[in-house]
Amino acid sequence: MAEPRIAVIVVAAGNSSRMGGDVPKPYLMLGGKPVLAHSLERFASHPAIDRLLLVANPEHSKHYDPLKESYDLWVVKGGETRQQSVFAGLDALADNPPDWVLVHDAARPNVSLALIDRVLEGLSSAPAVIPAIAVKDTIKLQGEAGVQTLNREALRAVQTPQGFHYAELLAAHIAARGKEYTDDAAVCEAAGMPVLLVDGEEGNAKLTTPEDMHRIGGAGEHRIGSGYDVHALIENADRPLMICGVEVPSPLALDGHSDADVGLHALVDALLGAMGEGDIGEHFPPSEARWKNADSADFVAEAMRLVKARGGAVVNADITIIAETPKLMAHKTAMRARVAALLGVKESRVNVKATTTEGLGFIGRKEGIAAQAVVSIYCQGMELVG
Ligand code: MG
């Protein structure tokens, strides 16, 4: 036969209830573009594929309309179930039917060109081709008579894209009307069509929960914050010298409203900066009596609460203390451990450095100590999408 004409139906009409949030799953951002765009891109770039059809919920048009600028996309209104949505796509193709059709879940962004090729190759010898992978976990069947262990060797987890000879899939769907099947291969099995299995791919996983977005796609974003602080060194203070949450033995101490921990203040400003949350003075005004002699560890805790509220986690923090006196070398290890504990990360994710200004300026004259901090934060994205 001449080159087969091939259409792809991408199904994106589901309500993605397990994902939560306001944006439907196919349109969540994954690595800088909507989940759906990843698979559209693969299909659009495959030389054998003629037509891309998206079965979607018209209420999601504000999400899928922008995709039409990048892809030659034909959008068809979906049905109430996945099976009805696929049928809507098949029906839309009926006036100018393709030879073969691939049916793909929008929630599988990592479909590869090699996998598409395997499915298409299978279609030259079978009317229905589905990618499948071996099952790694032992599967139990919970029946009325108790629990039974299934033979894992014989089990396969199926994926999409599933490929079909168009006319036969359309006929099978018409025959299946009124009955619900979980995928198109099941529709074909019910119609007595032989189904060929080809190798699927572990990476071609389906996004179902927010954790999947994180695991599969790294759906979030990295944010950076920087902080800087200075406090004056004073004699005869009635407080210890605190730097990065560690008491440093010294006849001098830092002056300030709170405990004046210059290292933690720079760190807090870096955390707030990464989150777009202003600065330490806005959150803990020196004009408020309740912050008098406050433990700066409490400021870090509040900044971390804001980080976590956005689904964020600290990737790493790097703090530089700039001081002529006291010598800090012996305290850096304790500072690193303390900061790591306050941020809730391993010590390997924290670095504390100490330097001098070679005797220059107010720091060189031992009038004060400065600190700089840089933090990197990874936000899982769900809160930042939009
Ligand atoms: Mg300060």
Residues whose N, C-alpha, C, O or C-beta is under 5 A from the ligand:
A	BS01	MG	D229 V230 H265
